Amino acid sequence: MTTTKKAGKPAAKKPAAKPGSKAARAPSPRAKSASAAPEVAPEVAPEVAVVGGGLGGMTAALRLLQAGFRVTLFERHDRLGGNTSSERINGVEHDVYPHMFCDWYANFWQLFEQDLGLKREDHFTAHPGSMLLAAGSGDYVTMLNPTSLEAVFANLKSGAMSPAELVLLGYSGVDLASQEFDRDGLNQLQKLDVNGFLYSRGYATEAVAEMQNYLLTLVWSIDSDRTSARTYGNFLQHSLRFPDHSPFDWLLKNSLNDGLVEPFRAKLEELGCTILTGTDVQSVRLEDDGRPIVRWQAGKAKKTTARTFDFGVLAVPHDAMADLALCRKTGIGGTRIVDAEPELANLRRLSSAAIPVLDLYLKEKLEDFPADNIGLAGSNYGLTALDISQLWPEELFGGKTALIIAASDGDAIPAEDPQQAALLMLAELAKYYPQFAGVTHWGDPDCIIDWDKSHIRLNTDFKLFLDDTGSWAWRPKTAYPETLPRLAFGGDLCRIDVEMATMEGAVQSGTLAAAAVQAQDAALAGKLRGKTIDDVRHTVYSPTTFRAAKLLMLPMAYASYALVALERYRDARASGDDHSGEALATLVENLALVLPKAATEAGEGAYWFYRSLVDKDDEDPGDEKIGLGAAALMVLGEIADFAASHVGGEKRAPPATAAGQAFEGVLGQLAGFAGRALGAMQDGAANSNSTKRRWRVKR
């Protein structure tokens, strides 16, 4: 049963918190501050129905319970977790998806380390980069997270692309991050995909476009010609963190169920949450006062149950959210959600994709198999591989190898039967690892696969939201206080600071949905219940800093572009394949247009850099910004520290944690201190947090 959580004695009466603070960052109404209203809980706390037991819904439930609300959490599947869940088959846990946890996931790490009380280094392992493997080659190419000079130089020598094109790849990322697209997503000319953006830039090459497409397909299962340039640029603003020495990702040392979902569930139960798994919420309608009426069917029960809650949070995938908003399943009275807020009809415009995942438990150990994420370059279906036997507890594998093979381009697999799809994935995998050649059928005894433990799932019930072009305008806001005063929305499909669909986005959206409910309750009751719910701001470089970096990198980028064009021209002449003038700016034209292109982009970049210097209103209040002065001295400190350690013959050891070893030399520490001081003077009281260091020692 649900328990009622009471707060302490009422504080001195103060004006009620005003909803709507930080509106530019999150559309949900927010309580202004912890001191803006007394912490008061009535005899019976309001009850909130949270529909959706994924990471967003679980986070919303947790934050509301901590604030003193009663919560009932509904989940259609038998386990919580959604796209971060696991399925237990024949005694083996199979994760729905292999997930990467980035270092900048501030809200996720706060939840994991503070709310769940778990130590990151005990449950996760840091990986500095990922690997690429070409078919027929036994040599892996390692790409490191470019957050230190060592990593940058290692990448240039990696062989993934020519050094010149790797410079262009990095420059394209900075260029995207420096753009300020239409925030509302309604400007037609700014509804650009990543491919279209690159085509509009004078430095782009086919190899750079192919690599961007490859990265997007592997990580988010969406091609660059569909990915929103604005959304990808927002992701890059959060992830470009040079020089903080953060790793490429953190990987969980256990199944998602055992390492994340079960500790989360235990915490919810400890706080008195009523958790209804295996329960299908069929419809949600509204009372005249806006309270949600929830109708659900538990398990194999023949009858449904309908009940009115004080507030509701919908944290389900977009198709399920559209079903609930449109009330496609009837049976109860009340107003449809979409009738109260017609904008939510646009949920039907959103899209998602399933990634088939094949778990291969082997009868033997594969020697010298890397422990990192591996992208199989040029593979059909966009295959990736990860050896979990080097990651999860050793006793689960008995010294044998277990691989997770994911098909990021699952739509390309010409089969809808799971086992047929698995055989096609195995045939493609054999081009890279001959050990898997010759598998004739699922259960084939004459191969190295332990079929009793292996499993294939097409994941049609666990689709990933796609950040395609124009989708931002159709994504739901966290709350609609004027039309839906007792309802909030969660999930990484919502409009939040982190626009790219990520686990950080799910956690942040759940927090903001809970904050919206708290603010709605405060507006109705005239007092705030519990401590103010707030998300963790991300510390990122300011637009001014990104634009300055772009201008500084521009000469190197166009010099690299000229080198690429010259090399291609020579190759074309040698092969007799010089078709100048047959396509836009090819070969000879590329060389002739380098200077005009560079001059045009430099002029445009200088203008927008000037604009960001004089127009402080362009700064997004949703994130803490690192000012230009601090950023410059941070980079100078990194260069000085790198030079001192390498010229002296003592190379710096790789950092043990994401950021704890950054600026380990005296010069780096002094530069960081000077940067903070200079940035504080430069930015002034109007942006007092702009020079806050964005790394912290994690113990």
Secondary structure as GFF3:
##gff-version 3
##sequence-region A 1 699
A	DSSP	beta_strand	47	51	.	.	.	ID=ss1
A	DSSP	alpha_helix	55	66	.	.	.	ID=ss2
A	DSSP	beta_strand	70	74	.	.	.	ID=ss3
A	DSSP	three_ten_helix	82	84	.	.	.	ID=ss4
A	DSSP	beta_strand	86	89	.	.	.	ID=ss5
A	DSSP	beta_strand	92	95	.	.	.	ID=ss6
A	DSSP	alpha_helix	106	110	.	.	.	ID=ss7
A	DSSP	pi_helix	111	115	.	.	.	ID=ss8
A	DSSP	alpha_helix	120	123	.	.	.	ID=ss9
A	DSSP	beta_strand	124	127	.	.	.	ID=ss10
A	DSSP	beta_strand	129	134	.	.	.	ID=ss11
A	DSSP	beta_strand	140	144	.	.	.	ID=ss12
A	DSSP	alpha_helix	149	156	.	.	.	ID=ss13
A	DSSP	alpha_helix	163	177	.	.	.	ID=ss14
A	DSSP	three_ten_helix	188	190	.	.	.	ID=ss15
A	DSSP	alpha_helix	194	199	.	.	.	ID=ss16
A	DSSP	alpha_helix	206	220	.	.	.	ID=ss17
A	DSSP	alpha_helix	229	239	.	.	.	ID=ss18
A	DSSP	beta_strand	249	252	.	.	.	ID=ss19
A	DSSP	alpha_helix	256	256	.	.	.	ID=ss20
A	DSSP	pi_helix	257	261	.	.	.	ID=ss21
A	DSSP	alpha_helix	262	270	.	.	.	ID=ss22
A	DSSP	beta_strand	274	276	.	.	.	ID=ss23
A	DSSP	beta_strand	279	286	.	.	.	ID=ss24
A	DSSP	beta_strand	292	298	.	.	.	ID=ss25
A	DSSP	beta_strand	305	308	.	.	.	ID=ss26
A	DSSP	beta_strand	311	314	.	.	.	ID=ss27
A	DSSP	alpha_helix	318	326	.	.	.	ID=ss28
A	DSSP	beta_strand	335	336	.	.	.	ID=ss29
A	DSSP	alpha_helix	337	340	.	.	.	ID=ss30
A	DSSP	three_ten_helix	342	349	.	.	.	ID=ss31
A	DSSP	beta_strand	352	353	.	.	.	ID=ss32
A	DSSP	beta_strand	357	361	.	.	.	ID=ss33
A	DSSP	beta_strand	374	377	.	.	.	ID=ss34
A	DSSP	beta_strand	383	387	.	.	.	ID=ss35
A	DSSP	three_ten_helix	388	390	.	.	.	ID=ss36
A	DSSP	three_ten_helix	394	396	.	.	.	ID=ss37
A	DSSP	beta_strand	402	407	.	.	.	ID=ss38
A	DSSP	three_ten_helix	410	412	.	.	.	ID=ss39
A	DSSP	alpha_helix	418	429	.	.	.	ID=ss40
A	DSSP	three_ten_helix	434	436	.	.	.	ID=ss41
A	DSSP	beta_strand	455	457	.	.	.	ID=ss42
A	DSSP	beta_strand	464	465	.	.	.	ID=ss43
A	DSSP	three_ten_helix	471	474	.	.	.	ID=ss44
A	DSSP	beta_strand	479	480	.	.	.	ID=ss45
A	DSSP	beta_strand	484	489	.	.	.	ID=ss46
A	DSSP	alpha_helix	503	525	.	.	.	ID=ss47
A	DSSP	beta_strand	539	541	.	.	.	ID=ss48
A	DSSP	alpha_helix	543	575	.	.	.	ID=ss49
A	DSSP	alpha_helix	588	614	.	.	.	ID=ss50
A	DSSP	three_ten_helix	616	618	.	.	.	ID=ss51
A	DSSP	beta_strand	624	626	.	.	.	ID=ss52
A	DSSP	alpha_helix	628	647	.	.	.	ID=ss53
A	DSSP	alpha_helix	666	683	.	.	.	ID=ss54
A	DSSP	three_ten_helix	685	687	.	.	.	ID=ss55
###
